């Protein structure tokens, strides 16, 4: 999932260098959303693993 966010960020950077501002803005917005979803899922899985680890100890 993080690869998608990095890919959208790279597309946005290339589009902004070439002057395509609307495409760059959309790509940055997509990258932010995907990165946010990745971060939330990471935190949920981290808390679940912490809970399982404490239950086993």
DSSP file (Angstrom, degrees, kcal/mol; ACC not computed):
  #  RESIDUE AA STRUCTURE BP1 BP2  ACC     N-H-->O    O-->H-N    N-H-->O    O-->H-N    TCO  KAPPA ALPHA  PHI   PSI    X-CA   Y-CA   Z-CA
    1    1 A X     >        0   0    0      0, 0.0     4,-1.5     0, 0.0     3,-0.5   0.000 360.0 360.0 360.0 -38.1    0.0    0.0    0.0
    2    2 A X  H  >  +     0   0    0      1,-0.2     4,-2.4     2,-0.2     5,-0.2   0.805 360.0  62.7 -66.7 -25.9    2.8    2.4    0.8
    3    3 A X  H  > S+     0   0    0      1,-0.2     4,-2.5     2,-0.2    -1,-0.2   0.877 101.1  52.0 -64.8 -36.0    4.1    1.7   -2.8
    4    4 A X  H  > S+     0   0    0     -3,-0.5     4,-2.5     2,-0.2    -1,-0.2   0.904 109.4  49.0 -65.1 -41.1    0.9    3.2   -4.2
    5    5 A X  H  X S+     0   0    0     -4,-1.5     4,-2.1     2,-0.2    -2,-0.2   0.913 112.7  47.1 -65.4 -41.8    1.4    6.3   -2.1
    6    6 A X  H  X S+     0   0    0     -4,-2.4     4,-2.4     2,-0.2    -2,-0.2   0.898 111.8  51.5 -66.5 -39.4    5.0    6.7   -3.2
    7    7 A X  H  X S+     0   0    0     -4,-2.5     4,-2.4     2,-0.2    -2,-0.2   0.916 110.5  47.5 -62.7 -43.6    4.0    6.1   -6.8
    8    8 A X  H  X S+     0   0    0     -4,-2.5     4,-2.3     1,-0.2    -1,-0.2   0.872 111.3  52.3 -65.4 -36.1    1.3    8.8   -6.6
    9    9 A X  H  X S+     0   0    0     -4,-2.1     4,-2.4     2,-0.2    -2,-0.2   0.911 109.7  48.0 -65.5 -42.0    3.8   11.1   -5.0
   10   10 A X  H  X S+     0   0    0     -4,-2.4     4,-2.6     2,-0.2     5,-0.2   0.914 111.1  50.5 -65.0 -42.8    6.3   10.6   -7.8
   11   11 A X  H  X S+     0   0    0     -4,-2.4     4,-2.6     1,-0.2    -1,-0.2   0.913 111.2  49.7 -61.0 -41.3    3.6   11.2  -10.4
   12   12 A X  H  X S+     0   0    0     -4,-2.3     4,-2.3     2,-0.2    -2,-0.2   0.901 110.4  49.4 -63.9 -40.8    2.7   14.4   -8.6
   13   13 A X  H  X S+     0   0    0     -4,-2.4     4,-2.0     2,-0.2    -2,-0.2   0.927 113.1  46.1 -64.4 -44.3    6.3   15.6   -8.5
   14   14 A X  H  X S+     0   0    0     -4,-2.6     4,-2.0     1,-0.2    -2,-0.2   0.918 113.3  49.8 -65.1 -42.5    6.8   14.9  -12.2
   15   15 A X  H  X>S+     0   0    0     -4,-2.6     5,-2.5    -5,-0.2     4,-0.7   0.876 110.4  50.3 -64.5 -36.8    3.5   16.5  -13.1
   16   16 A X  H  <5S+     0   0    0     -4,-2.3     3,-0.4     3,-0.2    -1,-0.2   0.880 109.4  50.5 -70.7 -35.1    4.4   19.6  -11.1
   17   17 A X  H  <5S+     0   0    0     -4,-2.0    -2,-0.2     1,-0.2    -1,-0.2   0.886 112.0  48.0 -65.8 -37.7    7.8   19.9  -12.7
   18   18 A X  H  <5S-     0   0    0     -4,-2.0    -1,-0.2    -5,-0.2    -2,-0.2   0.561 120.9-108.8 -82.0  -7.2    6.2   19.7  -16.1
   19   19 A X  T  <5S+     0   0    0     -4,-0.7     2,-1.5    -3,-0.4    -3,-0.2   0.542  74.1 135.6  97.2   7.1    3.6   22.3  -15.2
   20   20 A X     >< +     0   0    0     -5,-2.5     4,-2.2     1,-0.2    -1,-0.2  -0.650  24.1 170.7 -88.5  84.0    0.5   20.1  -15.0
   21   21 A X  H  > S+     0   0    0     -2,-1.5     4,-2.5     1,-0.2    -1,-0.2   0.857  70.2  50.8 -69.8 -36.5   -0.8   21.7  -11.7
   22   22 A X  H  > S+     0   0    0      2,-0.2     4,-2.0     1,-0.2    -1,-0.2   0.907 113.5  45.4 -69.8 -39.1   -4.2   20.0  -11.6
   23   23 A X  H  > S+     0   0    0      2,-0.2     4,-2.4     1,-0.2    -2,-0.2   0.894 113.4  51.2 -67.7 -39.3   -2.8   16.6  -12.1
   24   24 A X  H  X S+     0   0    0     -4,-2.2     4,-2.4     2,-0.2    -2,-0.2   0.920 110.1  48.8 -64.0 -43.9   -0.1   17.3   -9.6
   25   25 A X  H  X S+     0   0    0     -4,-2.5     4,-2.1     1,-0.2    -1,-0.2   0.907 112.5  47.8 -62.8 -42.3   -2.7   18.4   -7.0
   26   26 A X  H  X S+     0   0    0     -4,-2.0     4,-2.4     2,-0.2    -1,-0.2   0.899 111.6  50.3 -65.9 -40.2   -4.8   15.4   -7.6
   27   27 A X  H  X S+     0   0    0     -4,-2.4     4,-2.4     1,-0.2    -2,-0.2   0.896 110.4  49.3 -65.7 -39.8   -1.8   13.1   -7.3
   28   28 A X  H  X S+     0   0    0     -4,-2.4     4,-2.2     2,-0.2    -1,-0.2   0.888 110.7  50.8 -65.7 -38.3   -0.7   14.7   -4.0
   29   29 A X  H  X S+     0   0    0     -4,-2.1     4,-2.1     2,-0.2    -2,-0.2   0.918 111.2  47.7 -65.4 -42.6   -4.2   14.3   -2.6
   30   30 A X  H  X S+     0   0    0     -4,-2.4     4,-2.6     1,-0.2     5,-0.2   0.911 110.9  51.7 -63.1 -42.3   -4.4   10.6   -3.6
   31   31 A X  H  X S+     0   0    0     -4,-2.4     4,-2.3     1,-0.2    -2,-0.2   0.888 109.6  49.8 -62.8 -39.0   -0.9   10.1   -2.0
   32   32 A X  H  X S+     0   0    0     -4,-2.2     4,-2.2     2,-0.2    -1,-0.2   0.907 112.0  47.4 -66.5 -41.5   -2.1   11.8    1.2
   33   33 A X  H  X S+     0   0    0     -4,-2.1     4,-2.4     2,-0.2    -2,-0.2   0.940 114.0  46.1 -65.4 -47.2   -5.2    9.6    1.4
   34   34 A X  H  X S+     0   0    0     -4,-2.6     4,-2.4     1,-0.2    -2,-0.2   0.907 113.3  49.6 -64.1 -41.6   -3.4    6.4    0.7
   35   35 A X  H  X S+     0   0    0     -4,-2.3     4,-2.3    -5,-0.2    -1,-0.2   0.881 110.5  51.3 -64.8 -37.2   -0.6    7.2    3.2
   36   36 A X  H  X S+     0   0    0     -4,-2.2     4,-2.3     2,-0.2    -2,-0.2   0.914 110.4  47.8 -64.9 -43.4   -3.3    8.1    5.8
   37   37 A X  H  X S+     0   0    0     -4,-2.4     4,-2.5     1,-0.2     5,-0.2   0.911 111.9  51.0 -62.7 -42.3   -5.0    4.8    5.3
   38   38 A X  H  X S+     0   0    0     -4,-2.4     4,-2.3     1,-0.2    -2,-0.2   0.914 110.4  49.0 -60.7 -43.4   -1.7    3.0    5.6
   39   39 A X  H  X S+     0   0    0     -4,-2.3     4,-2.3     2,-0.2    -2,-0.2   0.906 111.4  48.7 -65.3 -42.1   -0.8    4.7    8.8
   40   40 A X  H  X S+     0   0    0     -4,-2.3     4,-2.3     2,-0.2    -2,-0.2   0.928 112.8  47.4 -64.6 -45.1   -4.2    3.9   10.4
   41   41 A X  H  X S+     0   0    0     -4,-2.5     4,-2.5     1,-0.2     5,-0.2   0.885 110.3  53.7 -63.4 -37.7   -4.0    0.3    9.4
   42   42 A X  H  X S+     0   0    0     -4,-2.3     4,-2.2    -5,-0.2    -2,-0.2   0.925 109.8  47.1 -60.8 -45.4   -0.4    0.2   10.8
   43   43 A X  H  X S+     0   0    0     -4,-2.3     4,-2.4     2,-0.2    -2,-0.2   0.901 111.6  50.6 -65.0 -40.7   -1.5    1.5   14.1
   44   44 A X  H  X S+     0   0    0     -4,-2.3     4,-2.2     1,-0.2    -2,-0.2   0.939 113.4  44.8 -62.5 -46.9   -4.5   -0.9   14.3
   45   45 A X  H  X S+     0   0    0     -4,-2.5     4,-2.3     1,-0.2    -1,-0.2   0.855 111.4  54.1 -66.9 -34.1   -2.2   -3.9   13.6
   46   46 A X  H  X S+     0   0    0     -4,-2.2     4,-2.1    -5,-0.2    -1,-0.2   0.921 110.2  46.3 -65.1 -43.5    0.4   -2.6   16.0
   47   47 A X  H  X S+     0   0    0     -4,-2.4     4,-2.2     2,-0.2    -2,-0.2   0.878 111.9  51.5 -66.5 -37.8   -2.1   -2.4   18.8
   48   48 A X  H  X S+     0   0    0     -4,-2.2     4,-2.2     2,-0.2    -2,-0.2   0.914 110.8  47.7 -65.0 -41.6   -3.5   -5.9   18.0
   49   49 A X  H  X S+     0   0    0     -4,-2.3     4,-2.3     2,-0.2    -2,-0.2   0.876 111.1  51.4 -66.6 -36.8    0.0   -7.4   18.1
   50   50 A X  H  X S+     0   0    0     -4,-2.1     4,-2.1     2,-0.2    -1,-0.2   0.903 110.3  49.6 -65.5 -40.6    0.7   -5.6   21.4
   51   51 A X  H  X S+     0   0    0     -4,-2.2     4,-1.6     2,-0.2    -2,-0.2   0.898 112.0  46.9 -65.4 -41.6   -2.5   -7.0   22.8
   52   52 A X  H  X S+     0   0    0     -4,-2.2     4,-1.7     2,-0.2    -2,-0.2   0.900 111.4  52.3 -66.5 -40.6   -1.7  -10.6   21.7
   53   53 A X  H  X S+     0   0    0     -4,-2.3     4,-1.0     1,-0.2    -2,-0.2   0.891 110.7  46.2 -63.2 -40.1    1.8  -10.3   23.0
   54   54 A X  H  < S+     0   0    0     -4,-2.1    -1,-0.2     1,-0.2    -2,-0.2   0.810 110.2  54.6 -73.5 -28.4    0.6   -9.2   26.5
   55   55 A X  H  < S+     0   0    0     -4,-1.6    -2,-0.2     1,-0.2    -1,-0.2   0.823 108.6  48.9 -72.5 -30.8   -2.0  -12.0   26.5
   56   56 A X  H  <        0   0    0     -4,-1.7    -1,-0.2     1,-0.2    -2,-0.2   0.743 360.0 360.0 -79.3 -23.2    0.6  -14.6   25.9
   57   57 A X     <        0   0    0     -4,-1.0    -1,-0.2    -5,-0.2    -2,-0.2   0.477 360.0 360.0 -80.2 360.0    2.9  -13.4   28.6
